Amino acid sequence: MAIDEHLADRMRQFFAEKKVTPEEKKMMGGLGFMVDDKLCIGIYKGGLMARTDPEEEATLSNKLGAEPMIHGGRPMKGYIMVAPEGFDSDDDLEFWIRKCLEFNPKAKSSKKKKK
């Protein structure tokens, strides 16, 4: 599946406005925005893959288009999938980016693979 470049550009614009420079990485057939070497938010399967505080997961999953992320048949704690209707407006997209940026300092970095 091709990455939605319009969505990626909208996300880049919000990051720039917040004066955050994420590293972009192609991953799992999508595009991840890494902040401080941690996945912050990504574009995945036509929607957003939002890394948020696991303690807020139940509340955030009730937002329009949002549901807990299932990968490999198992729920991924702290990740929420957001369908396009949940981020069509700029305000909604900004909400998700802001939530992910708020959690990022508390998120654990994945272990680097040794070469």
A tleap script that builds the chain and sets N, CA, C and O, in Angstrom:
source leaprc.protein.ff14SB
mol = sequence {
  NMET ALA ILE ASP GLU HIE LEU ALA ASP ARG
  MET ARG GLN PHE PHE ALA GLU LYS LYS VAL
  THR PRO GLU GLU LYS LYS MET MET GLY GLY
  LEU GLY PHE MET VAL ASP ASP LYS LEU CYS
  ILE GLY ILE TYR LYS GLY GLY LEU MET ALA
  ARG THR ASP PRO GLU GLU GLU ALA THR LEU
  SER ASN LYS LEU GLY ALA GLU PRO MET ILE
  HIE GLY GLY ARG PRO MET LYS GLY TYR ILE
  MET VAL ALA PRO GLU GLY PHE ASP SER ASP
  ASP ASP LEU GLU PHE TRP ILE ARG LYS CYS
  LEU GLU PHE ASN PRO LYS ALA LYS SER SER
  LYS LYS LYS LYS CLYS
}
set mol.1.N position { 0.841 -1.176 0.000 }
set mol.1.CA position { 0.000 0.000 0.000 }
set mol.1.C position { 0.887 1.240 0.000 }
set mol.1.O position { 1.832 1.329 0.784 }
set mol.2.N position { 0.590 2.185 -0.864 }
set mol.2.CA position { 1.373 3.412 -0.953 }
set mol.2.C position { 1.077 4.318 0.251 }
set mol.2.O position { -0.025 4.320 0.798 }
set mol.3.N position { 2.076 5.066 0.630 }
set mol.3.CA position { 1.927 6.000 1.748 }
set mol.3.C position { 1.150 7.220 1.264 }
set mol.3.O position { 1.399 7.726 0.170 }
set mol.4.N position { 0.227 7.681 2.063 }
set mol.4.CA position { -0.565 8.869 1.763 }
set mol.4.C position { 0.327 10.096 1.947 }
set mol.4.O position { 0.514 10.575 3.066 }
set mol.5.N position { 0.872 10.596 0.845 }
set mol.5.CA position { 1.814 11.722 0.911 }
set mol.5.C position { 1.140 13.012 1.375 }
set mol.5.O position { 1.777 13.849 2.014 }
set mol.6.N position { -0.137 13.174 1.058 }
set mol.6.CA position { -0.854 14.365 1.533 }
set mol.6.C position { -0.935 14.349 3.061 }
set mol.6.O position { -0.708 15.371 3.709 }
set mol.7.N position { -1.257 13.200 3.625 }
set mol.7.CA position { -1.299 13.064 5.079 }
set mol.7.C position { 0.094 13.282 5.670 }
set mol.7.O position { 0.240 13.979 6.675 }
set mol.8.N position { 1.105 12.696 5.057 }
set mol.8.CA position { 2.483 12.879 5.548 }
set mol.8.C position { 2.860 14.359 5.546 }
set mol.8.O position { 3.491 14.835 6.490 }
set mol.9.N position { 2.482 15.089 4.501 }
set mol.9.CA position { 2.782 16.521 4.441 }
set mol.9.C position { 2.039 17.296 5.524 }
set mol.9.O position { 2.599 18.213 6.126 }
set mol.10.N position { 0.788 16.934 5.775 }
set mol.10.CA position { 0.031 17.587 6.851 }
set mol.10.C position { 0.718 17.355 8.190 }
set mol.10.O position { 0.813 18.267 9.012 }
set mol.11.N position { 1.196 16.131 8.407 }
set mol.11.CA position { 1.875 15.812 9.659 }
set mol.11.C position { 3.186 16.571 9.773 }
set mol.11.O position { 3.508 17.101 10.837 }
set mol.12.N position { 3.938 16.628 8.693 }
set mol.12.CA position { 5.206 17.390 8.703 }
set mol.12.C position { 4.960 18.849 9.059 }
set mol.12.O position { 5.735 19.453 9.801 }
set mol.13.N position { 3.888 19.410 8.532 }
set mol.13.CA position { 3.552 20.802 8.815 }
set mol.13.C position { 3.283 21.006 10.307 }
set mol.13.O position { 3.769 21.972 10.896 }
set mol.14.N position { 2.509 20.102 10.926 }
set mol.14.CA position { 2.231 20.226 12.357 }
set mol.14.C position { 3.504 20.077 13.185 }
set mol.14.O position { 3.713 20.820 14.144 }
set mol.15.N position { 4.352 19.120 12.817 }
set mol.15.CA position { 5.614 18.967 13.541 }
set mol.15.C position { 6.446 20.245 13.423 }
set mol.15.O position { 7.028 20.698 14.409 }
set mol.16.N position { 6.505 20.821 12.237 }
set mol.16.CA position { 7.274 22.053 12.034 }
set mol.16.C position { 6.721 23.191 12.885 }
set mol.16.O position { 7.486 23.956 13.472 }
set mol.17.N position { 5.396 23.305 12.953 }
set mol.17.CA position { 4.777 24.346 13.779 }
set mol.17.C position { 5.113 24.168 15.254 }
set mol.17.O position { 5.211 25.148 15.992 }
set mol.18.N position { 5.290 22.916 15.688 }
set mol.18.CA position { 5.634 22.629 17.083 }
set mol.18.C position { 7.153 22.675 17.302 }
set mol.18.O position { 7.644 22.452 18.409 }
set mol.19.N position { 7.881 22.972 16.215 }
set mol.19.CA position { 9.345 23.020 16.244 }
set mol.19.C position { 9.955 21.683 16.671 }
set mol.19.O position { 10.917 21.626 17.436 }
set mol.20.N position { 9.360 20.617 16.147 }
set mol.20.CA position { 9.835 19.251 16.372 }
set mol.20.C position { 10.281 18.711 15.020 }
set mol.20.O position { 9.562 18.824 14.027 }
set mol.21.N position { 11.471 18.125 14.993 }
set mol.21.CA position { 11.978 17.567 13.744 }
set mol.21.C position { 12.084 16.057 13.887 }
set mol.21.O position { 13.099 15.547 14.362 }
set mol.22.N position { 11.044 15.340 13.479 }
set mol.22.CA position { 11.089 13.876 13.601 }
set mol.22.C position { 11.953 13.261 12.503 }
set mol.22.O position { 12.139 13.837 11.431 }
set mol.23.N position { 12.464 12.093 12.801 }
set mol.23.CA position { 13.148 11.302 11.775 }
set mol.23.C position { 12.079 10.413 11.152 }
set mol.23.O position { 11.312 9.767 11.867 }
set mol.24.N position { 12.026 10.378 9.846 }
set mol.24.CA position { 11.034 9.552 9.162 }
set mol.24.C position { 11.656 8.223 8.782 }
set mol.24.O position { 12.756 8.172 8.232 }
set mol.25.N position { 10.938 7.142 9.084 }
set mol.25.CA position { 11.408 5.800 8.754 }
set mol.25.C position { 10.293 5.009 8.119 }
set mol.25.O position { 9.171 4.975 8.624 }
set mol.26.N position { 10.605 4.374 7.010 }
set mol.26.CA position { 9.646 3.456 6.407 }
set mol.26.C position { 9.676 2.183 7.236 }
set mol.26.O position { 10.734 1.601 7.477 }
set mol.27.N position { 8.487 1.762 7.667 }
set mol.27.CA position { 8.394 0.567 8.504 }
set mol.27.C position { 7.046 -0.103 8.331 }
set mol.27.O position { 6.025 0.569 8.183 }
set mol.28.N position { 7.042 -1.413 8.350 }
set mol.28.CA position { 5.813 -2.216 8.288 }
set mol.28.C position { 4.902 -1.773 7.145 }
set mol.28.O position { 3.680 -1.823 7.284 }
set mol.29.N position { 5.464 -1.348 6.033 }
set mol.29.CA position { 4.654 -0.913 4.902 }
set mol.29.C position { 4.070 0.471 5.079 }
set mol.29.O position { 3.222 0.890 4.293 }
set mol.30.N position { 4.506 1.180 6.091 }
set mol.30.CA position { 4.011 2.530 6.355 }
set mol.30.C position { 5.161 3.495 6.567 }
set mol.30.O position { 6.287 3.244 6.139 }
set mol.31.N position { 4.865 4.596 7.230 }
set mol.31.CA position { 5.863 5.627 7.495 }
set mol.31.C position { 5.769 6.019 8.961 }
set mol.31.O position { 4.724 6.470 9.431 }
set mol.32.N position { 6.872 5.841 9.678 }
set mol.32.CA position { 6.905 6.194 11.091 }
set mol.32.C position { 7.621 7.515 11.295 }
set mol.32.O position { 8.606 7.812 10.620 }
set mol.33.N position { 7.121 8.302 12.227 }
set mol.33.CA position { 7.758 9.553 12.626 }
set mol.33.C position { 8.394 9.308 13.995 }
set mol.33.O position { 7.696 9.153 14.998 }
set mol.34.N position { 9.721 9.277 14.020 }
set mol.34.CA position { 10.471 8.989 15.237 }
set mol.34.C position { 10.880 10.305 15.908 }
set mol.34.O position { 11.375 11.220 15.250 }
set mol.35.N position { 10.666 10.385 17.216 }
set mol.35.CA position { 11.091 11.539 18.003 }
set mol.35.C position { 11.936 10.988 19.145 }
set mol.35.O position { 11.484 10.125 19.897 }
set mol.36.N position { 13.153 11.483 19.273 }
set mol.36.CA position { 14.093 11.003 20.297 }
set mol.36.C position { 14.307 9.499 20.187 }
set mol.36.O position { 14.327 8.790 21.194 }
set mol.37.N position { 14.468 9.017 18.957 }
set mol.37.CA position { 14.712 7.596 18.666 }
set mol.37.C position { 13.574 6.675 19.097 }
set mol.37.O position { 13.787 5.483 19.317 }
set mol.38.N position { 12.363 7.228 19.218 }
set mol.38.CA position { 11.199 6.421 19.583 }
set mol.38.C position { 10.081 6.707 18.597 }
set mol.38.O position { 9.877 7.850 18.187 }
set mol.39.N position { 9.353 5.653 18.218 }
set mol.39.CA position { 8.208 5.851 17.343 }
set mol.39.C position { 7.194 6.726 18.067 }
set mol.39.O position { 6.769 6.412 19.179 }
set mol.40.N position { 6.816 7.819 17.431 }
set mol.40.CA position { 5.862 8.750 18.022 }
set mol.40.C position { 4.476 8.517 17.409 }
set mol.40.O position { 3.497 8.320 18.129 }
set mol.41.N position { 4.404 8.542 16.093 }
set mol.41.CA position { 3.153 8.371 15.356 }
set mol.41.C position { 3.514 7.894 13.959 }
set mol.41.O position { 4.632 8.122 13.497 }
set mol.42.N position { 2.598 7.247 13.292 }
set mol.42.CA position { 2.902 6.768 11.954 }
set mol.42.C position { 1.669 6.670 11.080 }
set mol.42.O position { 0.531 6.742 11.544 }
set mol.43.N position { 1.938 6.505 9.809 }
set mol.43.CA position { 0.897 6.249 8.821 }
set mol.43.C position { 0.980 4.756 8.526 }
set mol.43.O position { 2.032 4.250 8.136 }
set mol.44.N position { -0.134 4.059 8.714 }
set mol.44.CA position { -0.118 2.608 8.590 }
set mol.44.C position { -1.479 2.127 8.105 }
set mol.44.O position { -2.508 2.453 8.697 }
set mol.45.N position { -1.479 1.355 7.029 }
set mol.45.CA position { -2.706 0.764 6.478 }
set mol.45.C position { -3.808 1.801 6.271 }
set mol.45.O position { -4.972 1.546 6.578 }
set mol.46.N position { -3.436 2.970 5.750 }
set mol.46.CA position { -4.417 4.000 5.419 }
set mol.46.C position { -4.898 4.830 6.588 }
set mol.46.O position { -5.750 5.702 6.418 }
set mol.47.N position { -4.370 4.576 7.766 }
set mol.47.CA position { -4.774 5.343 8.945 }
set mol.47.C position { -3.570 5.806 9.732 }
set mol.47.O position { -2.438 5.758 9.250 }
set mol.48.N position { -3.825 6.255 10.946 }
set mol.48.CA position { -2.755 6.662 11.853 }
set mol.48.C position { -2.504 5.555 12.859 }
set mol.48.O position { -3.438 4.919 13.346 }
set mol.49.N position { -1.250 5.336 13.160 }
set mol.49.CA position { -0.850 4.465 14.242 }
set mol.49.C position { -0.304 5.409 15.311 }
set mol.49.O position { 0.808 5.922 15.194 }
set mol.50.N position { -1.095 5.626 16.341 }
set mol.50.CA position { -0.745 6.609 17.366 }
set mol.50.C position { -0.201 5.910 18.605 }
set mol.50.O position { -0.842 5.018 19.160 }
set mol.51.N position { 0.988 6.328 19.031 }
set mol.51.CA position { 1.580 5.782 20.259 }
set mol.51.C position { 1.233 6.734 21.394 }
set mol.51.O position { 1.738 7.854 21.467 }
set mol.52.N position { 0.362 6.265 22.272 }
set mol.52.CA position { -0.160 7.124 23.337 }
set mol.52.C position { 0.009 6.450 24.694 }
set mol.52.O position { 0.392 5.284 24.784 }
set mol.53.N position { -0.278 7.191 25.722 }
set mol.53.CA position { -0.181 6.683 27.082 }
set mol.53.C position { -1.153 5.513 27.251 }
set mol.53.O position { -2.354 5.679 27.037 }
set mol.54.N position { -0.650 4.329 27.633 }
set mol.54.CA position { -1.538 3.179 27.812 }
set mol.54.C position { -2.661 3.453 28.815 }
set mol.54.O position { -3.736 2.861 28.714 }
set mol.55.N position { -2.422 4.338 29.775 }
set mol.55.CA position { -3.453 4.653 30.765 }
set mol.55.C position { -4.622 5.432 30.151 }
set mol.55.O position { -5.706 5.477 30.734 }
set mol.56.N position { -4.412 6.042 28.984 }
set mol.56.CA position { -5.468 6.797 28.309 }
set mol.56.C position { -6.124 5.996 27.187 }
set mol.56.O position { -7.029 6.492 26.516 }
set mol.57.N position { -5.671 4.767 26.983 }
set mol.57.CA position { -6.122 3.967 25.840 }
set mol.57.C position { -7.636 3.801 25.784 }
set mol.57.O position { -8.232 3.949 24.717 }
set mol.58.N position { -8.261 3.500 26.905 }
set mol.58.CA position { -9.712 3.282 26.915 }
set mol.58.C position { -10.452 4.558 26.523 }
set mol.58.O position { -11.406 4.508 25.745 }
set mol.59.N position { -10.025 5.684 27.049 }
set mol.59.CA position { -10.667 6.963 26.727 }
set mol.59.C position { -10.434 7.339 25.270 }
set mol.59.O position { -11.370 7.723 24.569 }
set mol.60.N position { -9.191 7.229 24.813 }
set mol.60.CA position { -8.872 7.627 23.446 }
set mol.60.C position { -9.518 6.709 22.412 }
set mol.60.O position { -9.834 7.149 21.307 }
set mol.61.N position { -9.716 5.445 22.761 }
set mol.61.CA position { -10.348 4.501 21.833 }
set mol.61.C position { -11.808 4.839 21.565 }
set mol.61.O position { -12.399 4.335 20.610 }
set mol.62.N position { -12.393 5.693 22.407 }
set mol.62.CA position { -13.784 6.107 22.207 }
set mol.62.C position { -13.916 7.276 21.239 }
set mol.62.O position { -15.033 7.653 20.887 }
set mol.63.N position { -12.805 7.856 20.802 }
set mol.63.CA position { -12.867 8.974 19.853 }
set mol.63.C position { -13.232 8.446 18.465 }
set mol.63.O position { -12.995 7.280 18.150 }
set mol.64.N position { -13.800 9.306 17.657 }
set mol.64.CA position { -14.220 8.940 16.305 }
set mol.64.C position { -13.083 8.272 15.523 }
set mol.64.O position { -11.991 8.827 15.407 }
set mol.65.N position { -13.351 7.087 14.994 }
set mol.65.CA position { -12.407 6.380 14.138 }
set mol.65.C position { -11.283 5.675 14.868 }
set mol.65.O position { -10.430 5.065 14.223 }
set mol.66.N position { -11.252 5.737 16.198 }
set mol.66.CA position { -10.138 5.166 16.963 }
set mol.66.C position { -10.498 3.806 17.548 }
set mol.66.O position { -11.638 3.563 17.943 }
set mol.67.N position { -9.498 2.925 17.595 }
set mol.67.CA position { -9.660 1.623 18.237 }
set mol.67.C position { -8.279 1.113 18.633 }
set mol.67.O position { -7.277 1.504 18.034 }
set mol.68.N position { -8.222 0.244 19.638 }
set mol.68.CA position { -6.927 -0.315 20.016 }
set mol.68.C position { -6.293 -1.010 18.811 }
set mol.68.O position { -6.992 -1.627 18.007 }
set mol.69.N position { -4.983 -0.910 18.689 }
set mol.69.CA position { -4.286 -1.513 17.551 }
set mol.69.C position { -4.074 -3.004 17.798 }
set mol.69.O position { -3.624 -3.418 18.866 }
set mol.70.N position { -4.409 -3.794 16.787 }
set mol.70.CA position { -4.180 -5.237 16.812 }
set mol.70.C position { -3.138 -5.530 15.746 }
set mol.70.O position { -3.309 -5.154 14.586 }
set mol.71.N position { -2.063 -6.198 16.134 }
set mol.71.CA position { -1.008 -6.552 15.178 }
set mol.71.C position { -0.601 -7.994 15.474 }
set mol.71.O position { -0.290 -8.342 16.613 }
set mol.72.N position { -0.606 -8.810 14.450 }
set mol.72.CA position { -0.282 -10.221 14.638 }
set mol.72.C position { -1.294 -10.943 15.504 }
set mol.72.O position { -0.966 -11.923 16.174 }
set mol.73.N position { -2.541 -10.449 15.489 }
set mol.73.CA position { -3.601 -11.077 16.251 }
set mol.73.C position { -3.647 -10.691 17.726 }
set mol.73.O position { -4.501 -11.170 18.473 }
set mol.74.N position { -2.728 -9.824 18.140 }
set mol.74.CA position { -2.684 -9.427 19.555 }
set mol.74.C position { -2.797 -7.910 19.681 }
set mol.74.O position { -2.314 -7.175 18.820 }
set mol.75.N position { -3.437 -7.441 20.759 }
set mol.75.CA position { -3.501 -5.990 20.983 }
set mol.75.C position { -2.115 -5.460 21.338 }
set mol.75.O position { -1.349 -6.113 22.046 }
set mol.76.N position { -1.812 -4.284 20.844 }
set mol.76.CA position { -0.538 -3.630 21.148 }
set mol.76.C position { -0.797 -2.533 22.176 }
set mol.76.O position { -1.363 -1.489 21.854 }
set mol.77.N position { -0.386 -2.775 23.391 }
set mol.77.CA position { -0.615 -1.837 24.489 }
set mol.77.C position { 0.040 -0.488 24.161 }
set mol.77.O position { 1.217 -0.418 23.809 }
set mol.78.N position { -0.759 0.579 24.289 }
set mol.78.CA position { -0.240 1.922 24.065 }
set mol.78.C position { -0.288 2.382 22.613 }
set mol.78.O position { 0.203 3.464 22.292 }
set mol.79.N position { -0.870 1.578 21.739 }
set mol.79.CA position { -0.997 1.966 20.330 }
set mol.79.C position { -2.467 1.984 19.949 }
set mol.79.O position { -3.222 1.077 20.298 }
set mol.80.N position { -2.862 3.019 19.235 }
set mol.80.CA position { -4.234 3.170 18.779 }
set mol.80.C position { -4.227 3.383 17.277 }
set mol.80.O position { -3.446 4.179 16.757 }
set mol.81.N position { -5.098 2.673 16.588 }
set mol.81.CA position { -5.291 2.893 15.154 }
set mol.81.C position { -6.423 3.898 14.983 }
set mol.81.O position { -7.472 3.789 15.619 }
set mol.82.N position { -6.195 4.866 14.125 }
set mol.82.CA position { -7.202 5.898 13.876 }
set mol.82.C position { -7.533 5.884 12.396 }
set mol.82.O position { -6.664 6.108 11.554 }
set mol.83.N position { -8.797 5.618 12.083 }
set mol.83.CA position { -9.267 5.613 10.697 }
set mol.83.C position { -9.348 7.058 10.183 }
set mol.83.O position { -9.422 7.993 10.980 }
set mol.84.N position { -9.335 7.242 8.864 }
set mol.84.CA position { -9.324 8.597 8.294 }
set mol.84.C position { -10.389 9.544 8.834 }
set mol.84.O position { -10.126 10.739 8.973 }
set mol.85.N position { -11.590 9.040 9.145 }
set mol.85.CA position { -12.616 9.955 9.651 }
set mol.85.C position { -12.217 10.562 11.001 }
set mol.85.O position { -12.785 11.573 11.417 }
set mol.86.N position { -11.250 9.955 11.681 }
set mol.86.CA position { -10.805 10.459 12.971 }
set mol.86.C position { -9.725 11.522 12.892 }
set mol.86.O position { -9.353 12.109 13.908 }
set mol.87.N position { -9.207 11.780 11.667 }
set mol.87.CA position { -8.179 12.813 11.532 }
set mol.87.C position { -8.342 13.641 10.263 }
set mol.87.O position { -7.402 14.298 9.818 }
set mol.88.N position { -9.539 13.608 9.685 }
set mol.88.CA position { -9.799 14.401 8.471 }
set mol.88.C position { -9.588 15.891 8.704 }
set mol.88.O position { -8.999 16.575 7.868 }
set mol.89.N position { -10.064 16.391 9.833 }
set mol.89.CA position { -9.897 17.827 10.096 }
set mol.89.C position { -8.501 18.074 10.655 }
set mol.89.O position { -7.907 17.198 11.283 }
set mol.90.N position { -7.992 19.269 10.420 }
set mol.90.CA position { -6.679 19.627 10.943 }
set mol.90.C position { -6.668 19.591 12.464 }
set mol.90.O position { -5.669 19.200 13.067 }
set mol.91.N position { -7.773 19.997 13.093 }
set mol.91.CA position { -7.851 19.972 14.555 }
set mol.91.C position { -7.741 18.547 15.089 }
set mol.91.O position { -7.066 18.307 16.090 }
set mol.92.N position { -8.402 17.602 14.424 }
set mol.92.CA position { -8.330 16.209 14.865 }
set mol.92.C position { -6.931 15.629 14.666 }
set mol.92.O position { -6.432 14.915 15.535 }
set mol.93.N position { -6.296 15.925 13.538 }
set mol.93.CA position { -4.937 15.448 13.300 }
set mol.93.C position { -3.991 16.046 14.339 }
set mol.93.O position { -3.126 15.351 14.873 }
set mol.94.N position { -4.158 17.323 14.619 }
set mol.94.CA position { -3.304 17.972 15.617 }
set mol.94.C position { -3.516 17.340 16.996 }
set mol.94.O position { -2.557 17.178 17.751 }
set mol.95.N position { -4.758 16.981 17.332 }
set mol.95.CA position { -5.037 16.324 18.607 }
set mol.95.C position { -4.190 15.060 18.745 }
set mol.95.O position { -3.541 14.854 19.770 }
set mol.96.N position { -4.197 14.214 17.713 }
set mol.96.CA position { -3.466 12.948 17.788 }
set mol.96.C position { -1.960 13.173 17.846 }
set mol.96.O position { -1.263 12.500 18.606 }
set mol.97.N position { -1.458 14.100 17.062 }
set mol.97.CA position { -0.016 14.372 17.107 }
set mol.97.C position { 0.366 14.899 18.485 }
set mol.97.O position { 1.383 14.495 19.049 }
set mol.98.N position { -0.447 15.796 19.024 }
set mol.98.CA position { -0.166 16.362 20.351 }
set mol.98.C position { -0.168 15.267 21.418 }
set mol.98.O position { 0.714 15.243 22.277 }
set mol.99.N position { -1.154 14.355 21.372 }
set mol.99.CA position { -1.216 13.253 22.334 }
set mol.99.C position { 0.043 12.379 22.249 }
set mol.99.O position { 0.589 11.963 23.270 }
set mol.100.N position { 0.484 12.114 21.041 }
set mol.100.CA position { 1.677 11.285 20.852 }
set mol.100.C position { 2.933 12.006 21.342 }
set mol.100.O position { 3.802 11.389 21.957 }
set mol.101.N position { 3.031 13.295 21.073 }
set mol.101.CA position { 4.181 14.065 21.545 }
set mol.101.C position { 4.189 14.164 23.073 }
set mol.101.O position { 5.258 14.158 23.684 }
set mol.102.N position { 3.012 14.254 23.694 }
set mol.102.CA position { 2.939 14.307 25.159 }
set mol.102.C position { 3.460 13.010 25.780 }
set mol.102.O position { 4.132 13.035 26.811 }
set mol.103.N position { 3.147 11.883 25.148 }
set mol.103.CA position { 3.574 10.600 25.689 }
set mol.103.C position { 5.029 10.291 25.362 }
set mol.103.O position { 5.673 9.554 26.108 }
set mol.104.N position { 5.554 10.816 24.299 }
set mol.104.CA position { 6.888 10.449 23.820 }
set mol.104.C position { 7.981 10.487 24.892 }
set mol.104.O position { 8.786 9.557 24.939 }
set mol.105.N position { 8.057 11.500 25.749 }
set mol.105.CA position { 9.122 11.484 26.767 }
set mol.105.C position { 9.030 10.298 27.732 }
set mol.105.O position { 10.041 9.887 28.301 }
set mol.106.N position { 7.830 9.746 27.922 }
set mol.106.CA position { 7.640 8.603 28.824 }
set mol.106.C position { 7.786 7.261 28.110 }
set mol.106.O position { 7.953 6.226 28.755 }
set mol.107.N position { 7.724 7.281 26.776 }
set mol.107.CA position { 7.786 6.044 25.996 }
set mol.107.C position { 9.185 5.432 26.085 }
set mol.107.O position { 10.190 6.135 26.189 }
set mol.108.N position { 9.213 4.107 26.040 }
set mol.108.CA position { 10.496 3.411 26.050 }
set mol.108.C position { 10.993 3.259 24.617 }
set mol.108.O position { 10.227 2.988 23.692 }
set mol.109.N position { 12.284 3.439 24.470 }
set mol.109.CA position { 12.903 3.253 23.163 }
set mol.109.C position { 13.060 1.760 22.922 }
set mol.109.O position { 13.387 1.008 23.840 }
set mol.110.N position { 12.827 1.332 21.683 }
set mol.110.CA position { 13.039 -0.089 21.391 }
set mol.110.C position { 14.528 -0.364 21.370 }
set mol.110.O position { 15.341 0.505 21.057 }
set mol.111.N position { 14.857 -1.582 21.706 }
set mol.111.CA position { 16.280 -1.961 21.761 }
set mol.111.C position { 16.869 -1.933 20.360 }
set mol.111.O position { 16.264 -2.421 19.405 }
set mol.112.N position { 18.055 -1.355 20.252 }
set mol.112.CA position { 18.757 -1.324 18.974 }
set mol.112.C position { 19.332 -2.700 18.699 }
set mol.112.O position { 19.864 -3.355 19.595 }
set mol.113.N position { 19.219 -3.132 17.451 }
set mol.113.CA position { 19.804 -4.413 17.064 }
set mol.113.C position { 21.303 -4.234 16.868 }
set mol.113.O position { 21.748 -3.268 16.249 }
set mol.114.N position { 22.079 -5.178 17.403 }
set mol.114.CA position { 23.529 -5.122 17.227 }
set mol.114.C position { 23.890 -5.578 15.829 }
set mol.114.O position { 23.315 -6.527 15.296 }
set mol.115.N position { 24.846 -4.890 15.250 }
set mol.115.CA position { 25.259 -5.242 13.885 }
set mol.115.C position { 26.388 -6.244 13.913 }
set mol.115.O position { 26.871 -6.661 12.860 }
savepdb mol mol.pdb
quit
